Amino acid sequence: MSSASTTAANANNGKTQTINLEDLPLAQLQKIKAQLEEELNGLTGAFSQMKQAQAAFRECKGCIDALTPESLDKTIMIPLTNSLYVPGKLSNIENVVVDVGTGYYVEKSKDDAISYYDAKIEYVQNNAKTIQDTVEQKQASYRGLLEIMQYKLTQQQQQQKQQQGAGKQAATDSRA
């Protein structure tokens, strides 16, 4: 069995304290397991959102890249809401309107818009990588915790068998 420990900061003096997980009772390990599962679920959800945002930014960049001189005066569908579109014509392919978040839109040149989306894609990619690294660390901790819990359960079962065996032996000895 591997040695596992967790580190916690003491609120009183700011010193770091290491706790050996093998020394904790099974009930406390169950609480830690539930906490790790909750953290993993939250991080996995955040990672999924980052990937969705990254895909949306890539799609926006692809739409800008698709604007060519042949696109001028083409009829397109313009979204007014998520489910309502109206027909329109492209009259300017040199400038685009970029959603910069929270309901704000900015007019940018094609090159500036592509640079904006490249920066957004890179930013989200870096955040997704950080989350992925954290998820991997938490998963390793989770696996180690499960290993310790399994070891403790096996120990408990062996102790119960020994106690039962000793009890049966004592009963047999008293009959003799």
C-alpha positions as CSV (number, residue, x, y, z in Angstrom):
1,M,0.0,0.0,0.0
2,S,1.3,3.5,-0.8
3,S,1.8,6.1,1.8
4,A,-0.6,9.0,1.4
5,S,-1.0,12.2,3.2
6,T,-2.7,15.5,2.7
7,T,-1.5,19.0,3.6
8,A,-3.6,21.6,5.4
9,A,-2.8,25.2,6.5
10,N,-3.3,25.9,10.1
11,A,-5.6,28.9,10.4
12,N,-4.0,30.1,13.6
13,N,-0.4,30.5,12.6
14,G,-0.4,29.9,8.8
15,K,2.0,26.9,9.2
16,T,1.5,24.0,6.9
17,Q,0.5,20.7,8.6
18,T,0.7,17.3,7.0
19,I,-1.9,14.7,7.9
20,N,-1.2,11.0,7.1
21,L,-4.5,9.6,5.6
22,E,-3.6,6.1,6.9
23,D,-4.1,7.5,10.5
24,L,-7.6,8.7,9.9
25,P,-10.7,6.6,10.7
26,L,-12.8,5.2,7.9
27,A,-15.6,7.6,8.6
28,Q,-13.4,10.6,8.1
29,L,-11.9,9.0,4.9
30,Q,-15.5,8.7,3.6
31,K,-16.0,12.4,4.2
32,I,-12.8,13.2,2.3
33,K,-13.9,10.9,-0.5
34,A,-17.2,12.7,-0.8
35,Q,-15.4,16.1,-0.8
36,L,-13.0,14.9,-3.5
37,E,-15.9,13.6,-5.6
38,E,-17.7,16.9,-5.3
39,E,-14.5,18.8,-6.3
40,L,-13.9,16.5,-9.3
41,N,-17.5,17.0,-10.5
42,G,-17.1,20.8,-10.3
43,L,-13.8,20.7,-12.1
44,T,-15.1,18.4,-14.8
45,G,-18.0,20.7,-15.4
46,A,-15.7,23.7,-15.6
47,F,-13.4,21.9,-18.0
48,S,-16.4,21.0,-20.2
49,Q,-17.5,24.7,-20.2
50,M,-14.0,25.8,-21.2
51,K,-14.0,23.3,-24.1
52,Q,-17.5,24.6,-25.2
53,A,-16.3,28.2,-25.1
54,Q,-13.2,27.3,-27.0
55,A,-15.3,25.7,-29.7
56,A,-17.6,28.7,-29.9
57,F,-14.6,31.1,-30.3
58,R,-13.1,28.8,-33.0
59,E,-16.5,28.9,-34.8
60,C,-16.6,32.7,-34.6
61,K,-13.1,32.9,-36.1
62,G,-14.1,30.4,-38.8
63,C,-17.0,32.6,-39.8
64,I,-14.8,35.7,-40.1
65,D,-12.3,33.7,-42.2
66,A,-15.2,32.7,-44.4
67,L,-15.9,36.3,-45.4
68,T,-14.5,36.8,-48.9
69,P,-15.2,39.3,-51.6
70,E,-17.6,36.7,-53.0
71,S,-19.6,37.1,-49.8
72,L,-20.5,40.7,-50.5
73,D,-24.2,41.3,-51.1
74,K,-25.0,37.7,-50.3
75,T,-28.2,37.1,-48.4
76,I,-27.6,35.6,-45.0
77,M,-29.7,34.8,-41.9
78,I,-29.1,37.3,-39.0
79,P,-29.8,36.0,-35.5
80,L,-32.0,38.3,-33.4
81,T,-32.3,35.8,-30.6
82,N,-31.3,32.1,-30.2
83,S,-34.4,31.0,-32.1
84,L,-35.3,34.0,-34.3
85,Y,-33.5,34.8,-37.5
86,V,-34.2,37.4,-40.2
87,P,-32.8,37.7,-43.7
88,G,-30.1,40.3,-44.4
89,K,-27.3,41.1,-46.9
90,L,-23.6,41.5,-46.3
91,S,-22.7,45.1,-47.2
92,N,-19.3,45.3,-45.5
93,I,-16.9,42.4,-45.3
94,E,-13.9,44.5,-43.9
95,N,-15.4,45.1,-40.5
96,V,-17.3,42.8,-38.2
97,V,-19.3,43.1,-35.0
98,V,-17.7,41.1,-32.1
99,D,-19.6,40.0,-29.0
100,V,-17.2,40.9,-26.2
101,G,-19.4,39.6,-23.4
102,T,-22.2,40.7,-21.1
103,G,-24.3,42.0,-24.0
104,Y,-21.6,44.4,-25.4
105,Y,-20.6,44.4,-29.0
106,V,-17.6,46.1,-30.7
107,E,-17.0,46.8,-34.3
108,K,-13.5,45.5,-35.4
109,S,-11.6,45.0,-38.6
110,K,-11.4,41.4,-39.7
111,D,-7.8,41.2,-38.7
112,D,-8.5,42.6,-35.3
113,A,-11.4,40.3,-34.8
114,I,-9.3,37.3,-35.7
115,S,-6.6,38.4,-33.3
116,Y,-9.2,38.9,-30.6
117,Y,-10.6,35.4,-31.1
118,D,-7.1,33.9,-31.3
119,A,-6.3,35.5,-27.9
120,K,-9.6,34.2,-26.5
121,I,-8.9,30.7,-27.7
122,E,-5.4,30.7,-26.2
123,Y,-6.7,32.1,-22.9
124,V,-9.4,29.5,-22.6
125,Q,-7.0,26.7,-23.7
126,N,-4.5,27.7,-21.0
127,N,-7.3,27.7,-18.4
128,A,-8.6,24.4,-19.6
129,K,-5.0,23.0,-19.3
130,T,-4.8,24.3,-15.7
131,I,-8.2,22.7,-14.9
132,Q,-7.1,19.4,-16.6
133,D,-3.9,19.3,-14.5
134,T,-5.9,19.9,-11.3
135,V,-8.4,17.2,-12.3
136,E,-5.5,14.8,-12.8
137,Q,-4.0,15.6,-9.4
138,K,-7.4,15.2,-7.7
139,Q,-8.0,11.9,-9.5
140,A,-4.6,10.6,-8.2
141,S,-5.5,11.7,-4.7
142,Y,-8.9,10.0,-5.1
143,R,-7.3,6.7,-6.3
144,G,-4.8,6.8,-3.3
145,L,-7.7,7.5,-0.9
146,L,-9.7,4.5,-2.3
147,E,-6.6,2.3,-1.9
148,I,-6.3,3.3,1.7
149,M,-10.0,2.8,2.3
150,Q,-9.8,-0.7,0.7
151,Y,-6.8,-1.5,2.9
152,K,-8.6,-0.4,6.1
153,L,-11.7,-2.3,5.1
154,T,-9.6,-5.5,4.5
155,Q,-8.0,-5.0,7.9
156,Q,-11.4,-4.6,9.6
157,Q,-12.7,-7.8,8.0
158,Q,-9.6,-9.7,9.0
159,Q,-9.9,-8.5,12.6
160,Q,-13.6,-9.5,12.7
161,K,-12.7,-13.0,11.4
162,Q,-10.0,-13.3,14.0
163,Q,-12.4,-12.2,16.7
164,Q,-15.0,-14.6,15.5
165,G,-12.5,-17.4,15.3
166,A,-11.2,-16.6,18.8
167,G,-14.8,-16.6,20.1
168,K,-15.6,-20.0,18.5
169,Q,-12.3,-21.4,19.9
170,A,-13.2,-20.1,23.4
171,A,-16.7,-21.7,23.1
172,T,-15.2,-25.0,22.1
173,D,-12.6,-24.9,24.9
174,S,-15.3,-24.2,27.5
175,R,-17.3,-27.2,26.4
176,A,-14.4,-29.6,26.8
